[in-house]
Each structure stands twice: as structure tokens, then as C-alpha cells.
Amino acid sequence: MRHAPIILFGVGGVGSALIRQIVQNRAHHATEFELELPIAAVCDRDGAVVALGEAIEDVTLLDIIDFKKQGGRLADYAQGGPQQDLAAIVDVAGRPNAIVVDCTATETTAPALIAALERGYRVVLANKKPLTIEQEVYDRLTRAGATVNGRPPRQLTATRWETTCGAGLPVIATLHRLIASGDAITRIAGALSGTLGYVMTGLQQGRPFSEVVREAHRLGYTEPDPRDDLGGVDVARKALILARGLGWRLGLEDVAVTGLYPMEMASLSVTEFLEALPSLDAHFRRLVEEAAAQGGVLRYVATVAEGRCTVGPQTVDASSPLGQLRGADNLVEFHTRWYQPTPLVIQGRGAGVDATAAGVLSDIVELALLRA
Ligand SMILES: NC(=O)c1ccc[n+]([C@@H]2O[C@H](COP(=O)([O-])OP(=O)(O)OC[C@H]3O[C@@H](n4cnc5c(N)ncnc54)[C@H](OP(=O)(O)O)[C@@H]3O)[C@@H](O)[C@H]2O)c1
């Protein structure tokens, strides 16, 4: 039986779903893969529970999920304690074949992830931020363990980050397969935000922008501050991860982002922002009409092509995969030398804690089964 001890950063929605799925799949992983995934440590922002022996017991793990769901801090948990340095947790809990899993939403995990790779452990990220800060951090995180001059084949490296773009959808894996085959990728175009997809579908149905955004906010489809979605920065991070995956050396500042609200509305409170939304209705009605006049539809698109990354509302052909998209699904078109005129398309649910955790678990299993 192979053992790949897990050190988990972040026990929020995705981290908790991951723990649950690891526990539920123990028999499956043992029978199908002769694989055991003991959990050696779990950490939140200022606390951790570290296994005293081989692993934290499953009954304790499930209790930790309940404890976190009720707002508890691992620093206060019976078997837990405070932590201020994730790299120190990696040192204490690390053991041969360990996999460190980042389910936080902060760039501050980067030093601990790099330290883990330097100790010969492997890393899985659901967290986009460490991959979208300095290029050097991206390189160190994604090239560690690469066997050919520190370069690809990237599938042989010690890191996986499939869920950072399109959650559980195999977007990064597809990118890597296309690169591995020597195909020439000419353009990647994607709808990478379920929330913005929902807004675009509403606009296409002729509804006012203000009405659709307020509804999405009321239903909890947006972040508590809807500007976190409407600004487009999260989509820009995904576009940057795709561009860097192509080997382009770019930073977040190089991604041209057009958000769905003007700068003047950035300083308003959330309530004031929601009240001011009707002032944008005419602008979006005009954009939708202009798109229709060109035989197209308006979509919020991330485009990676010709050395440039752009993110914003864009008119796309109504008969294209992106043009046909409705609702909150994510969709990515890969236009390549071999995939034309019809692109290779990945489509499906691009968010949700269970789909994301399942993608993280696939990454873990894949790394665990790689020969050292
Ligand atoms: N939810 C989705 O559908 C989805 C899809 C794809 C990718 N993702 C990505 O997955 C990640 C996790 O998402 P989520 O929805 O689970 O977020 P979440 O519910 O906000 O959970 C984040 C967790 O990270 C912990 N954390 C924050 N700062 C930390 C630090 N400095 N050190 C250690 N732990 C820290 C938090 O600790 P506390 O509990 O102490 O606050 C919390 O447990 C994010 O990067 C997100 O972008 C999410």
C-alpha cells in the first residue's frame, strides 16, 4: 500500500469538502489504487491540528469539519493549537511522500509551499493567488521536480493546480496535453466566472443590468460585495494562469481588465453601490444591442492570444460555443492548429465546493501515484 500523507492549508468550503471526500473514498482508493491518504495536519489562518501519530483519526477529522462550520478556530480546538507559520507546520507534520494542499485564498502560503517542494514533498493548489504573484514564484511552484532542464513535461512535475481555472473542469490538464502533443495553441477564449455568466445571460434576455446584479446578489451568487465579481480580477487571475501555462512571462498588471462598473463606484458602500446600479442600465442595453446588430452576443470573456491577455465584455459569434453558452457554466475554447475551425471545448460547472474538492482530490491521487 502506498501512503501519501496530506497536510491541508484551509478548512473552509473546499478544504472541508476535501476532507469529507478523502474519508468517504478510503475503501475506493485502497482497492483501486492501493493508496492511503492519511491526513497529517490541517490548518486554518491562525491554528492547526497536527497528528500525534501516523494520522488524525477520521472521527476527529469529521468533528473538525463541524467545528469549523460553526465558526470555530483550530487554535481553540481540543487537539489543536495556534500556528503562525505554515512552513513550520510542514516541517513538523512532513514525512516521506507528503502532499501539501492549499485550499486557502491568500498569497501568503507561497513561502510554505516552496519550502514543502524544497523538502521533496508535492503540492496541490486550489488557490490561484500564489500562482499569480511574481513570475519567479510561479516558476518555483510549477517547475519543481521537472525532469527536463527544469522545463516541461509539466505533467511530471511535483505540483498540480487544476482547480485554479474552471474548478473541477480539466482545463489545465487539457492545456498540458495540447502542449505535450506539440500542437500550436493560437487562442484560448473562456467564460470563467459563473456569476458573470449569469449576468450576461440576464442581459441577453433583455433584463436591466441592475435587476440581474441585484438578483444575483440576493440569491448569494455573487460575493457579499458584488464588485469582487464584477471587477473581473478573479477572471484575470485565471487568464494569467492559462497564459503562464503557455510559457508566457506576464504579470497580473499585464492583463487588460475591463470591469462591469466604473471607478467612480469603487468607493461606495455595498448598499450605495446596489442603489446606484440603474445608472449603468443604458450602457449595458446599448452594448447588448450593438452586439446583436453585429449578429453576436455579449459575453464576459477571457482571451489569451498573440501574447496578450484581455478580460472583459466582448461580442462573440452567436453560433460559437461561447455564444451558445447560457447561465453560470464555465466554458473554455482552445483554438489550435489541429482544433480548427471547431475548437476543443471544455464546458460544465465551474464552481462549487464539492466539484472543486473532487478536482483537488484527483490532483492528489495523480501525484501520489507518480513514481518518486
Ligand atoms: N468555492 C469554489 O467554488 C472554488 C472553486 C475553485 C477554486 N476555489 C478556490 O479554493 C480556495 C478555497 O475556497 P473556499 O471557498 O474554501 O474559501 P473559504 O471558505 O473562504 O476558506 C478559506 C480557508 O482558508 C483559511 N485561511 C485563510 N488565510 C489563511 C492563512 N494565512 N493560513 C492558513 N489558512 C488560511 C481560512 O481560515 P479561517 O477558517 O481561519 O478563516 C479558511 O479555512 C480559494 O482560493 C478559492 O478561490 C474555490
PDBQT file of the ligand as one rigid body, heavy atoms in Angstrom, charges set to zero:
ROOT
HETATM    1  N1  LIG A 401     -15.537  27.629  -3.723  1.00  0.00    +0.000 N 
HETATM    2  C1  LIG A 401     -15.367  27.341  -5.015  1.00  0.00    +0.000 C 
HETATM    3  O1  LIG A 401     -16.311  27.020  -5.750  1.00  0.00    +0.000 OA
HETATM    4  C2  LIG A 401     -13.978  27.369  -5.588  1.00  0.00    +0.000 A 
HETATM    5  C3  LIG A 401     -13.757  26.945  -6.905  1.00  0.00    +0.000 A 
HETATM    6  C4  LIG A 401     -12.448  26.929  -7.421  1.00  0.00    +0.000 A 
HETATM    7  C5  LIG A 401     -11.396  27.378  -6.622  1.00  0.00    +0.000 A 
HETATM    8  N2  LIG A 401     -11.660  27.826  -5.355  1.00  0.00    +0.000 N 
HETATM    9  C6  LIG A 401     -10.540  28.320  -4.554  1.00  0.00    +0.000 C 
HETATM   10  O2  LIG A 401     -10.352  27.465  -3.448  1.00  0.00    +0.000 OA
HETATM   11  C7  LIG A 401      -9.846  28.224  -2.352  1.00  0.00    +0.000 C 
HETATM   12  C8  LIG A 401     -10.693  27.951  -1.115  1.00  0.00    +0.000 C 
HETATM   13  O3  LIG A 401     -12.020  28.406  -1.363  1.00  0.00    +0.000 OA
HETATM   14  P1  LIG A 401     -13.138  28.285  -0.240  1.00  0.00    +0.000 P 
HETATM   15  O4  LIG A 401     -14.417  28.598  -0.908  1.00  0.00    +0.000 OA
HETATM   16  O5  LIG A 401     -12.981  27.013   0.523  1.00  0.00    +0.000 OA
HETATM   17  O6  LIG A 401     -12.689  29.517   0.726  1.00  0.00    +0.000 OA
HETATM   18  P2  LIG A 401     -13.103  29.769   2.247  1.00  0.00    +0.000 P 
HETATM   19  O7  LIG A 401     -14.362  29.037   2.573  1.00  0.00    +0.000 OA
HETATM   20  O8  LIG A 401     -13.022  31.228   2.455  1.00  0.00    +0.000 OA
HETATM   21  O9  LIG A 401     -11.925  29.057   3.094  1.00  0.00    +0.000 OA
HETATM   22  C9  LIG A 401     -10.644  29.568   3.138  1.00  0.00    +0.000 C 
HETATM   23  C10 LIG A 401      -9.871  28.848   4.249  1.00  0.00    +0.000 C 
HETATM   24  O10 LIG A 401      -8.521  29.326   4.201  1.00  0.00    +0.000 OA
HETATM   25  C11 LIG A 401      -8.112  29.637   5.530  1.00  0.00    +0.000 C 
HETATM   26  N3  LIG A 401      -7.052  30.638   5.527  1.00  0.00    +0.000 N 
HETATM   27  C12 LIG A 401      -7.134  31.952   5.192  1.00  0.00    +0.000 A 
HETATM   28  N4  LIG A 401      -5.927  32.536   5.351  1.00  0.00    +0.000 NA
HETATM   29  C13 LIG A 401      -5.085  31.572   5.798  1.00  0.00    +0.000 A 
HETATM   30  C14 LIG A 401      -3.718  31.531   6.158  1.00  0.00    +0.000 A 
HETATM   31  N5  LIG A 401      -2.962  32.634   6.078  1.00  0.00    +0.000 N 
HETATM   32  N6  LIG A 401      -3.177  30.363   6.567  1.00  0.00    +0.000 NA
HETATM   33  C15 LIG A 401      -3.928  29.237   6.642  1.00  0.00    +0.000 A 
HETATM   34  N7  LIG A 401      -5.241  29.201   6.319  1.00  0.00    +0.000 NA
HETATM   35  C16 LIG A 401      -5.795  30.356   5.911  1.00  0.00    +0.000 A 
HETATM   36  C17 LIG A 401      -9.361  30.143   6.209  1.00  0.00    +0.000 C 
HETATM   37  O11 LIG A 401      -9.142  30.075   7.586  1.00  0.00    +0.000 OA
HETATM   38  P3  LIG A 401     -10.243  30.523   8.682  1.00  0.00    +0.000 P 
HETATM   39  O12 LIG A 401     -11.189  29.349   8.732  1.00  0.00    +0.000 OA
HETATM   40  O13 LIG A 401      -9.434  30.673   9.928  1.00  0.00    +0.000 OA
HETATM   41  O14 LIG A 401     -10.870  31.781   8.173  1.00  0.00    +0.000 OA
HETATM   42  C18 LIG A 401     -10.392  29.136   5.652  1.00  0.00    +0.000 C 
HETATM   43  O15 LIG A 401     -10.357  27.954   6.429  1.00  0.00    +0.000 OA
HETATM   44  C19 LIG A 401      -9.849  29.692  -2.801  1.00  0.00    +0.000 C 
HETATM   45  O16 LIG A 401      -8.555  30.062  -3.211  1.00  0.00    +0.000 OA
HETATM   46  C20 LIG A 401     -10.810  29.700  -3.969  1.00  0.00    +0.000 C 
HETATM   47  O17 LIG A 401     -10.531  30.711  -4.912  1.00  0.00    +0.000 OA
HETATM   48  C21 LIG A 401     -12.903  27.811  -4.826  1.00  0.00    +0.000 A 
ENDROOT
TORSDOF 0
